[in-house]
Amino acid sequence: MAMMINVHQVGAAMINSRAAMLVDAETGQVLYQQNAAQQLPVASVSKLLTACVIEDEITAHQLHWQQKVKINKAVAAVSSDPNYSAIGLKAGQSYTVRDLFDAMMVKSADGAALALSTAAGDSIKQFNTKMVKKARQIGLKDVKVVNAVGLRNGDLKQLQQPKLGKDTENAMSVRDVAALTLYLLKHYPQILKVTSRAQQNFTIARGQVVTADNSNQMLPGKPYAVPNVVIDGLKTGTSDQAGACFVSTGTYQGHRMITVVLGANQNVPGDRFVQTQRLYQYLQTGVRLKKLTLSCQQTYQKVVKGNKRHVTVKAAPLVVWQPVHDYQPLKLHLHYRTSLLDRHGQLVAPITKGQRLGKVIVSGKESQTVDHQQLTLTLTSRQTVKRLNLWQRLFN
């Protein structure tokens, strides 16, 4: 039976962790945030960035899923250490990129992540550089990369970086973790076919098969599953400095959601999942959906120098989340492309049907997105307005 906490409303700092965030993956809207900007240790959550780099290399044909990766003694030493997330890769054995990737995402296997970081011939330092470059490409602001695994530098044994302290480990802000997850789901949604598996079999050596349970205890049928929410990912992480961390994604009322909890109590079994439950219960009881559409006045816009004096404009309806209590109404503001306006700020013909005229910006306390932007919609014309010369306008 699923374990469920009872929280009627999530207020400021109601999530018992160092940082937390709840995001709508469709729009990027932030529904809840706590300590969003502080850079914090993230442990194995950093494997999401590793996954992005590997997926990029697969797409660029620098790697392929059935490519074999031979395990050296240094990687095997990490993979077999029972103090880590160990799957027991054998030195001298070869494993496919596919198997290593699945082991990394289902079991959070540290040795598998290390092996993947060298699969394209990179050193640990070179793969770190790729991770930093990818983080910048995504737009992440507060990322520190030590290795592809999420372990402390000293935990890599022979593979530790000599110029870094032994206790140094990967770090990100909760906002960056949410943005990274948003990017991963948008560009590589097939990863959910892996992370939704309750368990996975791995062939470690001939005649030796290991069955690993998914570390995500919020999947359907798992102890911390949430009623009315179908969770199908994504990643746990644990270390002494990071505490218990968890990134989840799932669907609720047809909307894909992302939650991030960093620094929950690792000494309380399941605490990261309990704090994530709090976020999902807030989603179900503390906010509601509202459809935003242009008003009649906004739809009907004046045009000069055309065969018509007005043009009707449109923008797709936007569905947003708003708190059930004590919220300020969100407002839509039309911003036209300056190239379409005269010096008085009026639309000027010609305008063609379907032409992009500008954008609609949503303003209000609840309109922030995970990338610090406001929610926006594309504004287009519903009809064509031809340009007339001066004499035509005088007699029109």
N, C-alpha and C positions, 0 to 999 in steps of 0.2 A: 504494500500500500504506500502511496506517495506521502512523503512528509511535507506538510504545508504550514507555514507560519500564518498568523492572523494580524495583518497590518491594515488598518482602515485608510491611512493616509501617510505618504512618505513626505516628510517635511525636510527642512534644512538639517543636514548631517544625520538623517535617520538611518542611513546605511552604515553599519558598523564596520567600516573599512577605511583605509587611508584615502582612497579615491574611488569614485564610481560614476558611471554615466549610462544613460538610456537613450537610444537613438532610433529613429525610423529610417530603415535602410533605403526606402524608396526615395525619400526627399532629403535625407540628411538632417532633418529637424531634431534638435536636442530637446528631449522631454524632461530630463533630470540630469543634473551635474553636481558633483561634489569634489572640490579640490582639483579642478580640471587641468590646471596648467603646471602643477609641480612634477618635475622629473623624478620618477620612482623606479626602483628595481622591479623588473617584470619576469625574471626567471624564464621558464620555458614558453611563456606567451610570445617571446621574441622569435620562436620558430615560425610564427605567422609571416614575419618578414623573410625568413629563410625560404619559406614556401613560395613567396612572391618571386624571389630571385630564381628559384628552380623552375617555376612555371614559365617565367620569361625565357629561360634558356631552352626549355622544351619547345616553346613557340618559335624561337629563333633557330631551331634545329642545331643548337650547340650541344644539346643532350637529347636522348630519346628514351622513352620509358623502359624499353627492354635492354638498354645498355647495361653491361655488367661493370660493377665497381668492386675491385679487389681490396680486402680489408688488411691493413698493415697492423703491426703489433701495438702501435700507439693508440690507434682507434679501438682495437679489440680490448685494450686495457680499460678504457673508459666504458665501453659497451658491456663489460662483464663485472663492473664494480657494483656490488649490491647497494651501496650508499646512494647511487644515482638511479635514474629511470633506466634500468638495464634490460636489454633483450638478449644479450649473449652472442653478439656477432663473433665469428671465429676468424682468427688471423690466418691469412692464406686463402680463405673462402671468398667467393665472388657472389654478389647479390645484385639484382636488377635495381635500377633507379626507382621503378615502380614499387617494389617491395620495401625499399628503404624509405621512400616518401610515405607510404601507408603506415609503416611502423612509427615514423616520426609524428604523424598526425593522430593516430589511434592510441598508441601506447605512450606517446611522447618520448620515444626512445632516443636517448642522448647520443649513443654511438651511431645510430642511423643518420642523425642530423650532421654529425661530424663527417661521416663518410660522404654524404651528399655535398658538403661544402668543398670536397676535394675531387668530386666526380668529373669535373671539366678540366682537371689538371691544375687547379688553383692551390696555393698555400692557404693556411688559415688567415693570414694577414690579407692576402689578395681577395679572398671571399668576403672578409670584413669590409673591404673597400667597396665591393659590389653592393653589400647591404646598405652602407651609408649612402651610396649614389642612388639606390632605389628609394630609400627613405626621403631623400631630397626631391626626387622626381614626383613622389606621391604628395609632397608638401608637408611632411612631418617636421616639426620645429624643435622638439626636445628629445632627440634620440642619441643614445650612447651605445656603441656596438663594441663588444669585446670578443664575441665568438658567435657562431651560428646556432649554438645549443641553448644558451641561457644559464650555463654554469658559471661559477666564479672562475676567473682566469687560472688560479692555482689548481682548480679541480681537473683541468685538462692534462695534468701530469706532464709528460714529455712535450705536449703540444701547446703548453701555455706560452703566451707572448712575453718575451723577456723584458720589454720596456714598460709593462703594465704591472701594477701591484697584484699580489695573489688574491686579494679580496675584491678586486674590481669585477663588476658584472654589468650586463646589459641593463639599460634604463630607458624609460619613455614616460611621457605624461599620459594620463588616462584619455585625454582628447586625441593624442596621437595614436594610441592603441585603437580607439574607435574609428579614426580616419583610415588607418591601415586595414582594419577589418572591412570597412565599407569598400575600399579599393579592391581587396581580394575577392569579395563576393560579387562585385560588379564585373571584374575582368576574368575571374576564374571560378564561376559558380559551381563548376563540376567538382570542386573540392568537397562539397557537401555530400557527395556520394560516398566519400571516404569517411568523413567525420560523423556521419549518421549511423555507422555500423556499431552495434553493441559490442562486438568482439571481432578479432581478426586472427587468422592462423598464419604463422610465419615459419618457413622452413629454414632453420638455423644451420643445419648440416644434414648430410644424407642420413635419413632415418630418424632425424630429430626435428620434431615440429612443436613449436610453442604457440599456445593459444593465449592471446592477450586480451584482457577486458579493456574497453574504452574507459579512459580516466574521467570522462564526462558523466556524472551521476544524475544529469537532468534529461537524458534522452527518454523517449517514451518507454514506460515499464520500469525505469530506474527509480531508486528511492526518493529522489528530489524532483521528479517530474511535476510540471505545473498544469493544473486543470485548464483546459481551453487554449493552451499554448502547445504547439508542436515544435519542440526544440530538436534541431538536427546538427548542431555543432556548438563549440568550435575548438577551444583550447584551454587547458589548465596550465598552471605554473606554480612552483613552490620552491622557496629557498629561505634561509634564515633571515636574509635582508629583505626579501620581497614579501615574505609572509605567504598566505594562500591567495592565489590570483585565479581569475576565471573570466574568459570571454565566451559569451553564448550568443547564438542566433537562432531564431525560430519565428514561426508565423502565428499571428493573432488577428482574427477578423480579416484575413486576407492580406495583412500587412507584415512584411518581414521586418523584424526588430533586431537590434544589437544591444547587448548589455556588456558592460565592463566593470569588474570589481577587482581592485588592486589592494593588497595589504590587508586581507581578512585574517582572522585569527587562525594560524595553522595548528595551534594546540587544541582547538575545538573541532572534532571530526565533522566534516561537511559544512563548516561555517561559510565558506565562499559560496556554496550553493544556497544556503539559507539567505544570505544577503542578496543573491541574485533573485531568489523568490520574492523578496521585498520589492525589487524593481518591477517584476512582472505583476505583482499584486497592485502596485501603484498604477501600472498601465491599465489594469482592469477596473479600478475603483476611483482613481484620482484624476484621470483625464478622460476626455471624450472626443470623438471625431466631429469635425465640422467642415462642410464644403464651402469654399470661398469662390464667389463668382462676381463678375463685373456688374456694377449697378447699371440701370437704364441710362443714366446720365453719362457714365463712363463709356458705354457702348456706342453712343451717338456723338461723333466728334466733328467739329467744324473744319472745313477745307477751303483754302483760297486758291484763286486762279484756275478753277476747274469747272467742268460742265455740271457739277453738282456742288451744292453748298455744304454738304455733310457726307461723311463716310461712316459706316458702321464697322466697328472693330471687334475682335474676339480674342479670348485667351482660354485655354483649357481650364476647366474647374480644378481647383487645388484642394485636396483633402488634408487638413492639418489636425493636430492634437491640441486641445486647450484644457486647462485645469477645470475641474467640475465647479469649484468655488473660487471666488475672488480673482477673477481674471479680467483683463482689459481687452475689449474687442480688437481683433486684428484688422488692419486696414490695408486696402489695395491702392497703390499709387502708380499712375501711368508715367513712364519715362520714354519719350520718343527719341529716335535717332536724330542727332543735331543736323545731319545732312538733309533731313526731310522738313525742316522748320525754317520759316523766315525770321527776320530780326525781331519780330514781335512774338515769336514762340508759337506760331500757327502752322499747321500742316499745309504743305503746298503740293498741288497736283503737278505731275501725274502720279497716281497711285494705282497699282494693279491688284487684282484679287489674289489673296494669299500672300501678298508681300509682307515681309517682316518689317514692322514699323518701329519696334522697340521692345521694351520689356515691362512687365508688371512686377513691382517690388512689394513684398508683404512687410508691413511694419508692425511692431508690437513686441511686448516683453517675451512672448513665446515663439518668436519667429527666427531665432538664431539657429544656424546650422553648425555641424561639427567642424567645418572649415572656416568658421567666423564670418560666413556670408549670410545675407538675408535670403529667405525663400523668394524665388523669382519664377516668372512665367514668361513665355514668348508672346508678344502682342502682334497680331496679324490683321490684315484687312479682309473684310467679308466681300468687298466689291471693288470694281474698277472705277476710278475717277479720271477722266481725260483732261489734259491741260488745254486750255483755250487761250488764244491770243487776246490782246486788249480789246480789239473791235468785237470779237466773238463774245467776250465777257460783258461788254456794254449792252449787247442786244440779247443776251441769254436770259 
